[in-house]
Amino acid sequence: MRGAWAYPALAVGLVLFGIVGLFSIGAPFLLTGLAMLVCFPWRRRPDILWPTMAGVWGLTLGYILVAPLSCTGTATATTTPTGTVKVGMATTTCNGLLLDYSGGPLYNPPLLPAVLLGLTMAAASVVLVRMAFARRRRTPASSM
């Protein structure tokens, strides 16, 4: 059985890369590698493997679309006639791809909308890929 090592090696490589880059871009690779390891017994069954992979990447895409990606804080400062500096309104603004969040000086944007959209897109991805495989199975092979 030539090449039997490639699938588990790729899965372990993705897990290791995901762990190393966990605080930057590693999470989707870690999840993909873990899903591949879980699906190892069914690696030759695309009707099981591909919906799982679609679910992982649907979760990732949904999360990235709504999650706050960068935050900036702003404050206004004025100098009084006596020379003291008075800090005015302070705000924190966090930008995402689809949504922006803002609040007071110690504002921490919620991650729940990103998690919920990610889970919704994961479920939709799994269902759509499963439907595609079911449709493909029902379609009779064309004869020549």
matplotlib code that plots the C-alpha trace (Angstrom):
import matplotlib.pyplot as plt

x = [0.0, 2.1, 1.4, -0.5, 1.6, 0.6, -2.9, -1.8, 1.4, -0.6, -3.0, -0.3, 1.6, -1.5, -2.0, 1.6, 1.4, -1.8, -0.3, 2.7, 0.6, -2.3, -2.3, -2.2, -3.4, -3.1, -6.6, -8.2, -5.2, -5.4, -9.1, -8.6, -5.8, -7.9, -10.9, -8.7, -7.4, -11.0, -12.0, -9.0, -11.0, -13.3, -10.5, -11.5, -15.2, -15.6, -19.2, -17.9, -14.6, -15.6, -18.6, -16.4, -13.8, -16.5, -17.8, -14.4, -13.8, -17.4, -16.9, -13.7, -15.1, -18.2, -16.2, -13.7, -16.6, -18.1, -15.3, -13.6, -10.2, -8.5, -9.3, -8.3, -8.8, -9.2, -9.5, -9.7, -7.5, -7.8, -5.5, -7.2, -6.0, -4.1, -2.0, -3.6, -4.6, -8.2, -9.1, -12.5, -14.5, -12.6, -13.9, -12.8, -13.7, -13.2, -13.4, -14.4, -15.0, -18.8, -19.5, -17.9, -18.1, -17.6, -17.9, -16.3, -12.6, -12.5, -14.8, -14.4, -16.3, -18.5, -17.4, -20.8, -22.0, -18.9, -19.3, -22.9, -22.4, -19.5, -21.6, -24.4, -22.1, -20.5, -23.9, -24.9, -21.7, -22.0, -25.6, -24.8, -21.9, -23.9, -26.7, -24.2, -23.0, -26.5, -27.5, -24.4, -25.2, -28.8, -27.7, -27.4, -24.1, -24.3, -23.8, -21.8]
y = [0.0, 2.8, 6.3, 5.1, 7.5, 10.7, 11.2, 10.9, 12.8, 15.7, 15.6, 15.6, 18.4, 20.5, 19.9, 20.9, 24.0, 24.9, 24.6, 26.7, 29.4, 29.2, 32.8, 34.1, 31.9, 28.4, 27.7, 26.7, 24.4, 22.9, 22.2, 20.8, 18.5, 17.3, 16.7, 14.7, 12.6, 12.0, 11.0, 8.7, 5.5, 7.0, 8.8, 6.9, 7.8, 11.3, 11.4, 11.5, 13.3, 16.3, 17.4, 17.3, 19.5, 21.8, 22.2, 23.2, 25.8, 27.0, 27.6, 29.4, 31.6, 32.5, 33.4, 35.6, 37.5, 38.8, 38.6, 41.9, 41.8, 44.9, 47.5, 51.1, 53.4, 57.1, 59.9, 63.7, 65.8, 69.5, 71.9, 74.1, 77.8, 76.6, 74.2, 71.0, 68.4, 67.2, 63.9, 64.0, 61.2, 57.9, 55.2, 51.8, 50.8, 47.3, 46.6, 43.4, 42.4, 42.8, 44.4, 47.1, 47.3, 50.3, 51.2, 52.9, 53.1, 49.5, 48.0, 44.3, 43.3, 40.2, 37.1, 35.4, 36.7, 35.4, 32.0, 31.8, 32.7, 30.3, 27.4, 28.3, 28.4, 25.1, 23.4, 24.9, 23.8, 20.2, 20.0, 21.5, 19.1, 16.1, 17.1, 17.4, 13.9, 12.5, 14.1, 12.8, 9.3, 9.5, 10.7, 7.8, 7.4, 8.4, 5.6, 6.1]
z = [0.0, -1.3, 0.0, 3.1, 5.2, 3.3, 4.8, 8.5, 7.8, 6.3, 9.3, 11.9, 9.9, 10.0, 13.7, 14.4, 12.2, 13.9, 17.3, 16.4, 14.8, 17.1, 18.1, 14.5, 11.6, 13.2, 14.4, 11.1, 10.3, 13.8, 13.3, 9.9, 11.0, 14.0, 11.8, 9.4, 12.3, 13.5, 9.9, 9.4, 9.4, 6.7, 4.6, 1.5, 1.8, 0.3, 1.4, 5.0, 4.7, 2.5, 4.6, 7.6, 5.9, 4.6, 8.2, 9.5, 6.8, 7.0, 10.7, 10.0, 7.3, 9.3, 12.4, 10.4, 8.7, 11.9, 14.5, 15.5, 13.8, 15.1, 17.8, 18.3, 21.2, 20.9, 23.4, 23.2, 25.3, 26.0, 27.9, 30.4, 30.9, 34.0, 31.9, 33.1, 30.5, 30.7, 29.0, 27.3, 25.7, 25.2, 22.9, 21.6, 18.1, 16.8, 13.1, 11.4, 7.8, 8.1, 11.5, 13.5, 17.3, 19.5, 23.2, 26.1, 27.0, 28.4, 25.8, 25.0, 21.8, 22.0, 20.2, 20.4, 17.0, 15.3, 17.0, 16.1, 12.4, 12.3, 13.6, 11.3, 8.2, 9.3, 9.5, 6.2, 4.6, 5.8, 4.6, 1.2, 0.6, 1.8, -0.5, -3.4, -2.7, -2.4, -5.7, -7.3, -6.1, -7.5, -10.9, -13.2, -15.0, -18.6, -21.1, -24.3]

ax = plt.figure().add_subplot(projection="3d")
ax.plot(x, y, z, "-o")
ax.set_aspect("equal")
plt.show()
